[in-house]
Amino acid sequence: MLDRKRTAILLLATLVLFAVGCGGGGGKTDLSTRVIDIVATTGMVGDAVQQVGGERVKVNTLMGPGVDPHYYKASASDVTSMANADAVFYNGLHLEGRMVELFEKIKRDGKPTCAIAEAVPEEKLITTDNAHDPHIWFDVELWKLAVEETRRALTDLDPKHGDRYQTNADAFQKELDALHAFIRERSAEVAEERRVLITAHDAFSYFGRQYGYELKSLQGISTVSEASTADVQNLASFIAERKINAVFVESSVPVRNVQAVQAAAKSKGHPVRIGGELFSDALGAPDTDEGTYLGMVRHNVNTIVDALQ
């Protein structure tokens, strides 16, 4: 315990040292003459910054494929990267739960930060157990608000290139409109009573609300909460009673959790297959379609629809 405390103190001390040398918020430093160094936490956030920033930004994303942001702890190199960056972009809404204190420290020291998901009005957020669900990217209409917040923050950092950020954002928003229509069209291929999505953790509530799916999951909105034996049995009973034909694993959550539900459902006389792997809290590998936000969502929708038909 003492070693962990000492490590935390060292990390914060390192952050203060670098932050003092990097300057404060937007407008204090003219960034228009060089590429802007951005640190983003998740792949979804990094993708939004890259889409809007284009060639004006260099994005370092801390959490790669298969990384669970609910569990992620910043390393010493992460702290240094954030301290040396021109700005830090993150999801917010407590997605990066173990980094909250670090973000607050960064802000107090004058480092420009932007929690892009917190631009969504509170009345549009889903609240569970007095906490906002942070997985807004699965409702494309809400993600458009996060992209607009990204544009606003980049323009605040670099106002001389505001028109360029606006042009990039407008182009990306059109792609998001097309993605939204694609999800609706593909989802319509599944009969309403068969649109039941069973996943490892509760990451798809916004998706279900927007596109007409009933959601059930083994864990809550954060994977930090452990599923009990009773949780496994209850979900298996639901699957057997409703004759659900497919359940889904997630790239950032251990497969064994869903496999336990699958085995429990079989013991109740209803074999259920794994319909495929979904990308929930992380994008896929770089240089693949799933390594982008647009490709990741399309992959998820195609996997869900094909399995539930």
JOCOR-V374991 format. One record per run of one state. SS is the DSSP state (~ for helix, > for strand, _ for the rest). FROM is the first residue (numbers start at 1). TO is the last residue. If there is no record, write none. Layout:
BEGIN
ss: {SS:SS}
from: {FROM:FROM}
to: {TO:TO}
END
This chain:
BEGIN
ss: {_:~:_:>:_:~:>:_:~:_:>:_:~:_:>:~:_:~:_:>:_:>:_:~:_:~:_:~:_:~:_:>:_:~:_:>:_:~:_:>:_:~:_:>:_:~:_:~:_}
from: {1:2:23:36:41:43:57:62:76:85:87:91:97:109:112:116:120:122:125:127:129:131:133:136:139:140:158:159:188:192:195:196:202:205:212:214:220:229:243:246:251:255:268:273:279:289:292:293:309}
to: {1:22:35:40:42:56:61:75:84:86:90:96:108:111:115:119:121:124:126:128:130:132:135:138:139:157:158:187:191:194:195:201:204:211:213:219:228:242:245:250:254:267:272:278:288:291:292:308:309}
END
